[in-house]
């Protein structure tokens, strides 16, 4: 019986971890550049294009 109870508890923990609200609450690193918040998990070239006035071509030139 103890094994069955452990299995039931493990299944409950798995179900609790699949809660979508908990998944959305993950920590996201933000980098602030020129008054603009850029997500830290994006590539540098993509993050730079989020800043006003920086196109993808200029972003690529900066990275190269």
N, CA, C and O atoms as a Maestro MAE file, in Angstrom:
{
 s_m_m2io_version
 :::
 2.0.0
}

f_m_ct {
 s_m_title
 :::
 protein
 m_atom[256] {
  # First column is atom index #
  i_m_mmod_type
  r_m_x_coord
  r_m_y_coord
  r_m_z_coord
  i_m_residue_number
  s_m_chain_name
  s_m_pdb_residue_name
  s_m_pdb_atom_name
  i_m_atomic_number
  :::
  1 25 0.811 -1.205 0.000 1 A "UNK " " N  " 7
  2 3 0.000 0.000 0.000 1 A "UNK " " CA " 6
  3 2 0.852 1.265 0.000 1 A "UNK " " C  " 6
  4 15 0.453 2.286 -0.560 1 A "UNK " " O  " 8
  5 25 1.989 1.200 0.610 2 A "UNK " " N  " 7
  6 3 2.830 2.381 0.679 2 A "UNK " " CA " 6
  7 2 3.308 2.783 -0.710 2 A "UNK " " C  " 6
  8 15 3.433 3.971 -1.005 2 A "UNK " " O  " 8
  9 25 3.576 1.795 -1.567 3 A "UNK " " N  " 7
  10 3 4.012 2.095 -2.921 3 A "UNK " " CA " 6
  11 2 2.907 2.767 -3.709 3 A "UNK " " C  " 6
  12 15 3.158 3.695 -4.479 3 A "UNK " " O  " 8
  13 25 1.677 2.296 -3.516 4 A "UNK " " N  " 7
  14 3 0.538 2.886 -4.225 4 A "UNK " " CA " 6
  15 2 0.308 4.322 -3.787 4 A "UNK " " C  " 6
  16 15 -0.005 5.183 -4.610 4 A "UNK " " O  " 8
  17 25 0.459 4.583 -2.511 5 A "UNK " " N  " 7
  18 3 0.276 5.939 -2.001 5 A "UNK " " CA " 6
  19 2 1.347 6.871 -2.555 5 A "UNK " " C  " 6
  20 15 1.058 8.020 -2.889 5 A "UNK " " O  " 8
  21 25 2.578 6.384 -2.654 6 A "UNK " " N  " 7
  22 3 3.650 7.193 -3.218 6 A "UNK " " CA " 6
  23 2 3.392 7.499 -4.681 6 A "UNK " " C  " 6
  24 15 3.641 8.615 -5.139 6 A "UNK " " O  " 8
  25 25 2.897 6.517 -5.416 7 A "UNK " " N  " 7
  26 3 2.599 6.721 -6.825 7 A "UNK " " CA " 6
  27 2 1.486 7.750 -6.994 7 A "UNK " " C  " 6
  28 15 1.552 8.600 -7.882 7 A "UNK " " O  " 8
  29 25 0.470 7.675 -6.145 8 A "UNK " " N  " 7
  30 3 -0.633 8.643 -6.204 8 A "UNK " " CA " 6
  31 2 -0.125 10.044 -5.907 8 A "UNK " " C  " 6
  32 15 -0.521 10.999 -6.576 8 A "UNK " " O  " 8
  33 25 0.755 10.183 -4.905 9 A "UNK " " N  " 7
  34 3 1.315 11.492 -4.570 9 A "UNK " " CA " 6
  35 2 2.162 12.034 -5.709 9 A "UNK " " C  " 6
  36 15 2.111 13.229 -6.002 9 A "UNK " " O  " 8
  37 25 2.946 11.168 -6.360 10 A "UNK " " N  " 7
  38 3 3.766 11.599 -7.484 10 A "UNK " " CA " 6
  39 2 2.902 12.076 -8.636 10 A "UNK " " C  " 6
  40 15 3.234 13.067 -9.287 10 A "UNK " " O  " 8
  41 25 1.811 11.394 -8.896 11 A "UNK " " N  " 7
  42 3 0.897 11.802 -9.965 11 A "UNK " " CA " 6
  43 2 0.279 13.156 -9.659 11 A "UNK " " C  " 6
  44 15 0.113 13.982 -10.557 11 A "UNK " " O  " 8
  45 25 -0.063 13.391 -8.393 12 A "UNK " " N  " 7
  46 3 -0.625 14.686 -8.004 12 A "UNK " " CA " 6
  47 2 0.400 15.796 -8.222 12 A "UNK " " C  " 6
  48 15 0.051 16.876 -8.698 12 A "UNK " " O  " 8
  49 25 1.675 15.536 -7.874 13 A "UNK " " N  " 7
  50 3 2.728 16.533 -8.052 13 A "UNK " " CA " 6
  51 2 2.927 16.849 -9.530 13 A "UNK " " C  " 6
  52 15 3.132 18.003 -9.904 13 A "UNK " " O  " 8
  53 25 2.866 15.817 -10.364 14 A "UNK " " N  " 7
  54 3 3.020 16.027 -11.802 14 A "UNK " " CA " 6
  55 2 1.882 16.889 -12.326 14 A "UNK " " C  " 6
  56 15 2.116 17.797 -13.123 14 A "UNK " " O  " 8
  57 25 0.661 16.623 -11.896 15 A "UNK " " N  " 7
  58 3 -0.487 17.408 -12.338 15 A "UNK " " CA " 6
  59 2 -0.362 18.859 -11.874 15 A "UNK " " C  " 6
  60 15 -0.709 19.781 -12.613 15 A "UNK " " O  " 8
  61 25 0.126 19.058 -10.667 16 A "UNK " " N  " 7
  62 3 0.280 20.415 -10.145 16 A "UNK " " CA " 6
  63 2 1.341 21.185 -10.926 16 A "UNK " " C  " 6
  64 15 1.193 22.389 -11.137 16 A "UNK " " O  " 8
  65 25 2.392 20.521 -11.353 17 A "UNK " " N  " 7
  66 3 3.464 21.187 -12.090 17 A "UNK " " CA " 6
  67 2 3.050 21.546 -13.508 17 A "UNK " " C  " 6
  68 15 3.695 22.391 -14.129 17 A "UNK " " O  " 8
  69 25 2.013 20.944 -14.036 18 A "UNK " " N  " 7
  70 3 1.558 21.236 -15.387 18 A "UNK " " CA " 6
  71 2 0.592 22.420 -15.422 18 A "UNK " " C  " 6
  72 15 0.020 22.726 -16.469 18 A "UNK " " O  " 8
  73 25 0.414 23.071 -14.301 19 A "UNK " " N  " 7
  74 3 -0.482 24.216 -14.238 19 A "UNK " " CA " 6
  75 2 0.056 25.335 -15.140 19 A "UNK " " C  " 6
  76 15 1.186 25.781 -14.939 19 A "UNK " " O  " 8
  77 25 -0.718 25.799 -16.124 20 A "UNK " " N  " 7
  78 3 -0.202 26.832 -17.038 20 A "UNK " " CA " 6
  79 2 0.115 28.151 -16.347 20 A "UNK " " C  " 6
  80 15 0.969 28.900 -16.822 20 A "UNK " " O  " 8
  81 25 -0.535 28.446 -15.262 21 A "UNK " " N  " 7
  82 3 -0.234 29.692 -14.548 21 A "UNK " " CA " 6
  83 2 1.168 29.670 -13.979 21 A "UNK " " C  " 6
  84 15 1.851 30.694 -13.970 21 A "UNK " " O  " 8
  85 25 1.607 28.513 -13.505 22 A "UNK " " N  " 7
  86 3 2.951 28.402 -12.963 22 A "UNK " " CA " 6
  87 2 3.986 28.518 -14.064 22 A "UNK " " C  " 6
  88 15 5.065 29.068 -13.840 22 A "UNK " " O  " 8
  89 25 3.680 28.012 -15.248 23 A "UNK " " N  " 7
  90 3 4.621 28.092 -16.349 23 A "UNK " " CA " 6
  91 2 4.808 29.531 -16.798 23 A "UNK " " C  " 6
  92 15 5.904 29.897 -17.224 23 A "UNK " " O  " 8
  93 25 3.780 30.351 -16.716 24 A "UNK " " N  " 7
  94 3 3.874 31.742 -17.131 24 A "UNK " " CA " 6
  95 2 4.658 32.573 -16.138 24 A "UNK " " C  " 6
  96 15 5.110 33.667 -16.474 24 A "UNK " " O  " 8
  97 25 4.827 32.081 -14.928 25 A "UNK " " N  " 7
  98 3 5.472 32.858 -13.885 25 A "UNK " " CA " 6
  99 2 6.988 32.644 -13.868 25 A "UNK " " C  " 6
  100 15 7.644 32.982 -12.883 25 A "UNK " " O  " 8
  101 25 7.548 32.089 -14.941 26 A "UNK " " N  " 7
  102 3 8.984 31.905 -14.999 26 A "UNK " " CA " 6
  103 2 9.691 33.257 -15.020 26 A "UNK " " C  " 6
  104 15 9.147 34.249 -15.505 26 A "UNK " " O  " 8
  105 25 10.900 33.280 -14.490 27 A "UNK " " N  " 7
  106 3 11.650 34.530 -14.471 27 A "UNK " " CA " 6
  107 2 12.167 34.855 -15.863 27 A "UNK " " C  " 6
  108 15 12.688 33.984 -16.559 27 A "UNK " " O  " 8
  109 25 12.024 36.096 -16.259 28 A "UNK " " N  " 7
  110 3 12.516 36.571 -17.538 28 A "UNK " " CA " 6
  111 2 13.492 37.704 -17.259 28 A "UNK " " C  " 6
  112 15 13.163 38.658 -16.553 28 A "UNK " " O  " 8
  113 25 14.676 37.597 -17.808 29 A "UNK " " N  " 7
  114 3 15.680 38.640 -17.631 29 A "UNK " " CA " 6
  115 2 15.409 39.756 -18.628 29 A "UNK " " C  " 6
  116 15 15.255 39.505 -19.823 29 A "UNK " " O  " 8
  117 25 15.351 40.978 -18.139 30 A "UNK " " N  " 7
  118 3 15.149 42.132 -19.002 30 A "UNK " " CA " 6
  119 2 16.417 42.976 -19.015 30 A "UNK " " C  " 6
  120 15 17.058 43.191 -17.986 30 A "UNK " " O  " 8
  121 25 16.752 43.439 -20.193 31 A "UNK " " N  " 7
  122 3 17.903 44.322 -20.351 31 A "UNK " " CA " 6
  123 2 17.369 45.668 -20.813 31 A "UNK " " C  " 6
  124 15 16.605 45.732 -21.777 31 A "UNK " " O  " 8
  125 25 17.755 46.733 -20.146 32 A "UNK " " N  " 7
  126 3 17.250 48.060 -20.491 32 A "UNK " " CA " 6
  127 2 18.301 48.794 -21.306 32 A "UNK " " C  " 6
  128 15 19.395 49.078 -20.818 32 A "UNK " " O  " 8
  129 25 17.956 49.102 -22.569 33 A "UNK " " N  " 7
  130 3 18.859 49.815 -23.468 33 A "UNK " " CA " 6
  131 2 18.116 51.003 -24.046 33 A "UNK " " C  " 6
  132 15 17.069 50.832 -24.670 33 A "UNK " " O  " 8
  133 25 18.639 52.200 -23.849 34 A "UNK " " N  " 7
  134 3 18.052 53.422 -24.397 34 A "UNK " " CA " 6
  135 2 16.563 53.558 -24.097 34 A "UNK " " C  " 6
  136 15 15.772 53.942 -24.958 34 A "UNK " " O  " 8
  137 25 16.197 53.234 -22.853 35 A "UNK " " N  " 7
  138 3 14.804 53.395 -22.434 35 A "UNK " " CA " 6
  139 2 13.877 52.321 -22.956 35 A "UNK " " C  " 6
  140 15 12.659 52.491 -22.901 35 A "UNK " " O  " 8
  141 25 14.404 51.227 -23.459 36 A "UNK " " N  " 7
  142 3 13.593 50.148 -24.001 36 A "UNK " " CA " 6
  143 2 13.953 48.852 -23.289 36 A "UNK " " C  " 6
  144 15 15.132 48.514 -23.173 36 A "UNK " " O  " 8
  145 25 12.936 48.114 -22.805 37 A "UNK " " N  " 7
  146 3 13.175 46.824 -22.173 37 A "UNK " " CA " 6
  147 2 13.255 45.752 -23.247 37 A "UNK " " C  " 6
  148 15 12.335 45.590 -24.048 37 A "UNK " " O  " 8
  149 25 14.361 45.023 -23.256 38 A "UNK " " N  " 7
  150 3 14.586 43.958 -24.219 38 A "UNK " " CA " 6
  151 2 14.703 42.655 -23.442 38 A "UNK " " C  " 6
  152 15 15.439 42.581 -22.458 38 A "UNK " " O  " 8
  153 25 13.984 41.631 -23.878 39 A "UNK " " N  " 7
  154 3 14.047 40.343 -23.210 39 A "UNK " " CA " 6
  155 2 15.437 39.748 -23.358 39 A "UNK " " C  " 6
  156 15 16.023 39.786 -24.440 39 A "UNK " " O  " 8
  157 25 15.963 39.199 -22.271 40 A "UNK " " N  " 7
  158 3 17.314 38.662 -22.267 40 A "UNK " " CA " 6
  159 2 17.459 37.329 -22.951 40 A "UNK " " C  " 6
  160 15 18.581 36.906 -23.233 40 A "UNK " " O  " 8
  161 25 16.355 36.645 -23.231 41 A "UNK " " N  " 7
  162 3 16.455 35.337 -23.860 41 A "UNK " " CA " 6
  163 2 16.450 35.398 -25.385 41 A "UNK " " C  " 6
  164 15 16.528 34.362 -26.046 41 A "UNK " " O  " 8
  165 25 16.358 36.603 -25.947 42 A "UNK " " N  " 7
  166 3 16.372 36.755 -27.400 42 A "UNK " " CA " 6
  167 2 17.798 36.902 -27.902 42 A "UNK " " C  " 6
  168 15 18.701 37.255 -27.142 42 A "UNK " " O  " 8
  169 25 17.996 36.630 -29.187 43 A "UNK " " N  " 7
  170 3 19.310 36.834 -29.790 43 A "UNK " " CA " 6
  171 2 19.609 38.325 -29.823 43 A "UNK " " C  " 6
  172 15 18.698 39.152 -29.826 43 A "UNK " " O  " 8
  173 25 20.883 38.655 -29.849 44 A "UNK " " N  " 7
  174 3 21.302 40.052 -29.809 44 A "UNK " " CA " 6
  175 2 20.751 40.843 -30.995 44 A "UNK " " C  " 6
  176 15 20.253 41.955 -30.822 44 A "UNK " " O  " 8
  177 25 20.839 40.276 -32.186 45 A "UNK " " N  " 7
  178 3 20.381 41.006 -33.370 45 A "UNK " " CA " 6
  179 2 18.879 41.276 -33.309 45 A "UNK " " C  " 6
  180 15 18.423 42.341 -33.726 45 A "UNK " " O  " 8
  181 25 18.113 40.324 -32.797 46 A "UNK " " N  " 7
  182 3 16.665 40.514 -32.674 46 A "UNK " " CA " 6
  183 2 16.354 41.539 -31.587 46 A "UNK " " C  " 6
  184 15 15.466 42.376 -31.755 46 A "UNK " " O  " 8
  185 25 17.077 41.476 -30.481 47 A "UNK " " N  " 7
  186 3 16.859 42.422 -29.389 47 A "UNK " " CA " 6
  187 2 17.164 43.852 -29.790 47 A "UNK " " C  " 6
  188 15 16.459 44.779 -29.390 47 A "UNK " " O  " 8
  189 25 18.209 44.033 -30.578 48 A "UNK " " N  " 7
  190 3 18.559 45.387 -31.007 48 A "UNK " " CA " 6
  191 2 17.493 45.987 -31.920 48 A "UNK " " C  " 6
  192 15 17.276 47.199 -31.902 48 A "UNK " " O  " 8
  193 25 16.829 45.156 -32.715 49 A "UNK " " N  " 7
  194 3 15.805 45.676 -33.626 49 A "UNK " " CA " 6
  195 2 14.577 46.179 -32.876 49 A "UNK " " C  " 6
  196 15 13.757 46.894 -33.453 49 A "UNK " " O  " 8
  197 25 14.435 45.821 -31.613 50 A "UNK " " N  " 7
  198 3 13.303 46.318 -30.830 50 A "UNK " " CA " 6
  199 2 13.497 47.763 -30.400 50 A "UNK " " C  " 6
  200 15 12.545 48.422 -29.982 50 A "UNK " " O  " 8
  201 25 14.710 48.251 -30.500 51 A "UNK " " N  " 7
  202 3 14.993 49.644 -30.153 51 A "UNK " " CA " 6
  203 2 14.610 50.513 -31.343 51 A "UNK " " C  " 6
  204 15 14.939 50.203 -32.488 51 A "UNK " " O  " 8
  205 25 13.919 51.594 -31.056 52 A "UNK " " N  " 7
  206 3 13.464 52.474 -32.121 52 A "UNK " " CA " 6
  207 2 14.647 53.077 -32.868 52 A "UNK " " C  " 6
  208 15 15.582 53.607 -32.268 52 A "UNK " " O  " 8
  209 25 14.581 52.982 -34.196 53 A "UNK " " N  " 7
  210 3 15.620 53.553 -35.036 53 A "UNK " " CA " 6
  211 2 16.692 52.562 -35.460 53 A "UNK " " C  " 6
  212 15 17.575 52.908 -36.244 53 A "UNK " " O  " 8
  213 25 16.629 51.336 -34.954 54 A "UNK " " N  " 7
  214 3 17.605 50.325 -35.354 54 A "UNK " " CA " 6
  215 2 16.902 49.290 -36.220 54 A "UNK " " C  " 6
  216 15 16.019 48.570 -35.756 54 A "UNK " " O  " 8
  217 25 17.305 49.228 -37.481 55 A "UNK " " N  " 7
  218 3 16.717 48.259 -38.402 55 A "UNK " " CA " 6
  219 2 17.473 46.943 -38.301 55 A "UNK " " C  " 6
  220 15 18.478 46.850 -37.596 55 A "UNK " " O  " 8
  221 25 16.988 45.926 -39.008 56 A "UNK " " N  " 7
  222 3 17.675 44.637 -38.972 56 A "UNK " " CA " 6
  223 2 19.038 44.732 -39.654 56 A "UNK " " C  " 6
  224 15 19.977 44.041 -39.259 56 A "UNK " " O  " 8
  225 25 19.153 45.574 -40.667 57 A "UNK " " N  " 7
  226 3 20.439 45.712 -41.345 57 A "UNK " " CA " 6
  227 2 21.469 46.376 -40.430 57 A "UNK " " C  " 6
  228 15 22.618 45.938 -40.368 57 A "UNK " " O  " 8
  229 25 21.060 47.433 -39.717 58 A "UNK " " N  " 7
  230 3 21.965 48.103 -38.783 58 A "UNK " " CA " 6
  231 2 22.313 47.167 -37.619 58 A "UNK " " C  " 6
  232 15 23.446 47.153 -37.139 58 A "UNK " " O  " 8
  233 25 21.342 46.404 -37.185 59 A "UNK " " N  " 7
  234 3 21.570 45.439 -36.114 59 A "UNK " " CA " 6
  235 2 22.609 44.394 -36.520 59 A "UNK " " C  " 6
  236 15 23.498 44.049 -35.742 59 A "UNK " " O  " 8
  237 25 22.481 43.903 -37.739 60 A "UNK " " N  " 7
  238 3 23.459 42.935 -38.254 60 A "UNK " " CA " 6
  239 2 24.843 43.562 -38.373 60 A "UNK " " C  " 6
  240 15 25.847 42.903 -38.102 60 A "UNK " " O  " 8
  241 25 24.903 44.821 -38.774 61 A "UNK " " N  " 7
  242 3 26.187 45.515 -38.890 61 A "UNK " " CA " 6
  243 2 26.841 45.665 -37.524 61 A "UNK " " C  " 6
  244 15 28.056 45.515 -37.402 61 A "UNK " " O  " 8
  245 25 26.063 45.954 -36.513 62 A "UNK " " N  " 7
  246 3 26.592 46.078 -35.157 62 A "UNK " " CA " 6
  247 2 27.146 44.732 -34.691 62 A "UNK " " C  " 6
  248 15 28.228 44.662 -34.109 62 A "UNK " " O  " 8
  249 25 26.393 43.669 -34.955 63 A "UNK " " N  " 7
  250 3 26.813 42.332 -34.489 63 A "UNK " " CA " 6
  251 2 28.072 41.849 -35.220 63 A "UNK " " C  " 6
  252 15 28.920 41.168 -34.643 63 A "UNK " " O  " 8
  253 25 28.174 42.219 -36.505 64 A "UNK " " N  " 7
  254 3 29.364 41.788 -37.259 64 A "UNK " " CA " 6
  255 2 30.552 42.633 -36.846 64 A "UNK " " C  " 6
  256 15 31.655 42.439 -37.356 64 A "UNK " " O  " 8
  :::
 }
 m_bond[255] {
  # First column is bond index #
  i_m_from
  i_m_to
  i_m_order
  :::
  1 1 2 1
  2 2 3 1
  3 3 4 2
  4 3 5 1
  5 5 6 1
  6 6 7 1
  7 7 8 2
  8 7 9 1
  9 9 10 1
  10 10 11 1
  11 11 12 2
  12 11 13 1
  13 13 14 1
  14 14 15 1
  15 15 16 2
  16 15 17 1
  17 17 18 1
  18 18 19 1
  19 19 20 2
  20 19 21 1
  21 21 22 1
  22 22 23 1
  23 23 24 2
  24 23 25 1
  25 25 26 1
  26 26 27 1
  27 27 28 2
  28 27 29 1
  29 29 30 1
  30 30 31 1
  31 31 32 2
  32 31 33 1
  33 33 34 1
  34 34 35 1
  35 35 36 2
  36 35 37 1
  37 37 38 1
  38 38 39 1
  39 39 40 2
  40 39 41 1
  41 41 42 1
  42 42 43 1
  43 43 44 2
  44 43 45 1
  45 45 46 1
  46 46 47 1
  47 47 48 2
  48 47 49 1
  49 49 50 1
  50 50 51 1
  51 51 52 2
  52 51 53 1
  53 53 54 1
  54 54 55 1
  55 55 56 2
  56 55 57 1
  57 57 58 1
  58 58 59 1
  59 59 60 2
  60 59 61 1
  61 61 62 1
  62 62 63 1
  63 63 64 2
  64 63 65 1
  65 65 66 1
  66 66 67 1
  67 67 68 2
  68 67 69 1
  69 69 70 1
  70 70 71 1
  71 71 72 2
  72 71 73 1
  73 73 74 1
  74 74 75 1
  75 75 76 2
  76 75 77 1
  77 77 78 1
  78 78 79 1
  79 79 80 2
  80 79 81 1
  81 81 82 1
  82 82 83 1
  83 83 84 2
  84 83 85 1
  85 85 86 1
  86 86 87 1
  87 87 88 2
  88 87 89 1
  89 89 90 1
  90 90 91 1
  91 91 92 2
  92 91 93 1
  93 93 94 1
  94 94 95 1
  95 95 96 2
  96 95 97 1
  97 97 98 1
  98 98 99 1
  99 99 100 2
  100 99 101 1
  101 101 102 1
  102 102 103 1
  103 103 104 2
  104 103 105 1
  105 105 106 1
  106 106 107 1
  107 107 108 2
  108 107 109 1
  109 109 110 1
  110 110 111 1
  111 111 112 2
  112 111 113 1
  113 113 114 1
  114 114 115 1
  115 115 116 2
  116 115 117 1
  117 117 118 1
  118 118 119 1
  119 119 120 2
  120 119 121 1
  121 121 122 1
  122 122 123 1
  123 123 124 2
  124 123 125 1
  125 125 126 1
  126 126 127 1
  127 127 128 2
  128 127 129 1
  129 129 130 1
  130 130 131 1
  131 131 132 2
  132 131 133 1
  133 133 134 1
  134 134 135 1
  135 135 136 2
  136 135 137 1
  137 137 138 1
  138 138 139 1
  139 139 140 2
  140 139 141 1
  141 141 142 1
  142 142 143 1
  143 143 144 2
  144 143 145 1
  145 145 146 1
  146 146 147 1
  147 147 148 2
  148 147 149 1
  149 149 150 1
  150 150 151 1
  151 151 152 2
  152 151 153 1
  153 153 154 1
  154 154 155 1
  155 155 156 2
  156 155 157 1
  157 157 158 1
  158 158 159 1
  159 159 160 2
  160 159 161 1
  161 161 162 1
  162 162 163 1
  163 163 164 2
  164 163 165 1
  165 165 166 1
  166 166 167 1
  167 167 168 2
  168 167 169 1
  169 169 170 1
  170 170 171 1
  171 171 172 2
  172 171 173 1
  173 173 174 1
  174 174 175 1
  175 175 176 2
  176 175 177 1
  177 177 178 1
  178 178 179 1
  179 179 180 2
  180 179 181 1
  181 181 182 1
  182 182 183 1
  183 183 184 2
  184 183 185 1
  185 185 186 1
  186 186 187 1
  187 187 188 2
  188 187 189 1
  189 189 190 1
  190 190 191 1
  191 191 192 2
  192 191 193 1
  193 193 194 1
  194 194 195 1
  195 195 196 2
  196 195 197 1
  197 197 198 1
  198 198 199 1
  199 199 200 2
  200 199 201 1
  201 201 202 1
  202 202 203 1
  203 203 204 2
  204 203 205 1
  205 205 206 1
  206 206 207 1
  207 207 208 2
  208 207 209 1
  209 209 210 1
  210 210 211 1
  211 211 212 2
  212 211 213 1
  213 213 214 1
  214 214 215 1
  215 215 216 2
  216 215 217 1
  217 217 218 1
  218 218 219 1
  219 219 220 2
  220 219 221 1
  221 221 222 1
  222 222 223 1
  223 223 224 2
  224 223 225 1
  225 225 226 1
  226 226 227 1
  227 227 228 2
  228 227 229 1
  229 229 230 1
  230 230 231 1
  231 231 232 2
  232 231 233 1
  233 233 234 1
  234 234 235 1
  235 235 236 2
  236 235 237 1
  237 237 238 1
  238 238 239 1
  239 239 240 2
  240 239 241 1
  241 241 242 1
  242 242 243 1
  243 243 244 2
  244 243 245 1
  245 245 246 1
  246 246 247 1
  247 247 248 2
  248 247 249 1
  249 249 250 1
  250 250 251 1
  251 251 252 2
  252 251 253 1
  253 253 254 1
  254 254 255 1
  255 255 256 2
  :::
 }
}
